[in-house]
Amino acid sequence: MKSSLHSLLRIILLIILVSSCHSTRKATRTDNKQTEINSKADLLRKKYAPILGIKPEEISNITLYSFIEEWTGTPYLYGGKNKSGIDCSGFATVLYKTAFDRTIAGSSASLFKQCTVVSKGELKEGDLIFFKIESDKVSHVGVYLVNNKFVHATVKKGVMIDDLNEAYYLKYYFQSGRILKE
């Protein structure tokens, strides 16, 4: 009887030992993954804060800046919708789905029709910036970030961040808009 009780206690102790080792390993993997995520967020904040002219802690939408990081430099391709080439409205569409979990679609002019107009002074992260470039209709769109900066797919340099106060963008700026609630 003592022998079987002793064996049972050994088995219970072994089960406890094995299960605690397993959960420790799982917790360590989870901790490592969280550390990796935090490290990536810190790197993105440090990179984009000076570009935007803000403090790193002011950047909260890490998904947005991770997306921008992945897409920066992607070449322009009219009608393109992937990293091989993308146009301005395609870029806005993919960015919205990834960074804001919202579905929008259409040309620059069509996206404008889906918005409520907002003044430059009311712009918030994610608002759309519309331009009429050598045209009488909306022909270009970008996504507002902060501090007069916006991200867009340019014909010459592909996806990049620019400033609304640059002479070129001041010349062709039309209006800004906020996508209507679904």
N, C-alpha and C positions, 0 to 999 in steps of 0.2 A: 504494500500500500504506500509506504514511504517512498519507494522507488518510483512508482507511477506518479505520485504527487510531485516528486522532484523533477521528473521528466516533463510533466505538464508545465511546471514553473519555468523550466528551461525554454520550452517552446514559446510560451507567452513572452518571456524576456527577449527571445530571438525575434519574434514578430514585432515587438515594440521597437527594438533596435533597428531592424530593417526598415520599418515604416518611417521612423524618424529620420533616418539617413536619406531616404527617398524624398521626403518633404523638404529637407534642408537643401538638397540638390535642386529641387524645383524652385524653391524660394531664391536660391542664388542665381539661377538662370533668369528669373523674373527681375531680380535686383539688377543684374548685369544689363538686361534689355532696357530697363528704365534709366539706368546710368547712361547708356548709349543714346537714348532719346533725348535726355537732358543735355548731353554733350553736343549733339547735333543742333538742338535749339539754341544753345549758347553761341555756337559758331555762326549760325545764321543771324542771330541778333547782332553779334560783333561785326559781321560783314555788312549788313544792310543798314544799320543805324547811321553810320557816317554818310552813306549814299543818300539817305532820306533826311539827314539833318536833324535826327532825334536821338534820344538816349536809348540804349539797348533794351532797357526794361519796358519801354513804350511799345515794343513789338510784341503783340499777343497772338496773332494768327500765324502760328508756325507753319501750318499746312500751306498757307498762301505763299510764304517766303521759300518754303521747300519746293513748291511747285515752280516758282519763278527761277529758283536756282537750277532746277532740272531743265527748264525750257529756254533759259537765256542763250542767245546765239542761234537758236533754231532758225534756219533760213525761211524767208518769205516764199510762199507759193500760193498764187491765187487759187482759191477753192481747196487748198490743203487743210488737212485736219489732224496731222500727226507730226512726230518729230523729224520726219524727212522733209517737211515743209508745211507751213501753216499761214493762213492769211489772218488779218486783224479780227474779223468777226468769228472765225473758227477758234482763234486763240481765246477770245473772251468767253466763248461757249465752253471750251474745255476747262478754262480756269474756274468759271462759275461752278461747274459740276464738281470739280475736285476740291476747291477751297471753301465753297459756300454751300455745297450740296443742293444746288438749285439748277434746274434745267431751263436754259434759254437757247434760242436758235434763230438763225436768219442772218441776213446781210446787215451791214452797219445801219442802213436806212430802216430796215425792219426792226432792229433792236431799239432804235430811237423811238419807234412807235409803241414799244412795249414799256416805255418809261414815263415817269412823272418828271417834269423838268425841275432841276434844282440849280440855284445860283452857285457860283464858284465859292462863295463864302459859306455855303451849307454842305459842301462836299464831305462825304464820309467814305471810309475804306470800302471798296467794292462798287462805288458808283461808276457809271460809264461816262466817258468823255467823248464827245462827237466833234468831228471836223468835216468841213467842206473844203477839200483840197482841189483847187482849180476846177470846181464844179458848183452847180447851183443846188445840188442835193448832197445829203450826208454820204460821205465816201470813206470815212475812216473812224475807227473806234478804239479806245484804250480803256483800261481799268484803273481807276483812281486808287492810290495807295494812301499817302499822307503828305502834308507839307508841299503841296503843288506837284508832287511826283506821281507819275502814272506808268503803267507797264503796257506794252503793246507790241504787235508784230509790224516792224517797219520793212519797207520794200528793200532798202539798201543794206541794213545791218541785221535784219531778222528781229527776234524777240529781244527787247531791251527796256530799260527804265529811262524815261526822259522827264524834263521839267516843263510844266505848262507855261512858265515864264520865258522860255526860249523864244526868240523872235519868230522862228518858223511856226511854232505852235500857236503863238499869239495871233499871227497873221491868219491862220486857217481855222482857229477855234470857232465852233458854232455854238454848242450848248452842252450842258451836262445833264444826266438823267439818273434816276433811281428806278430800278426794276420794280414794277408793281408787285404787290404781294400775290401769291398764288391762291 
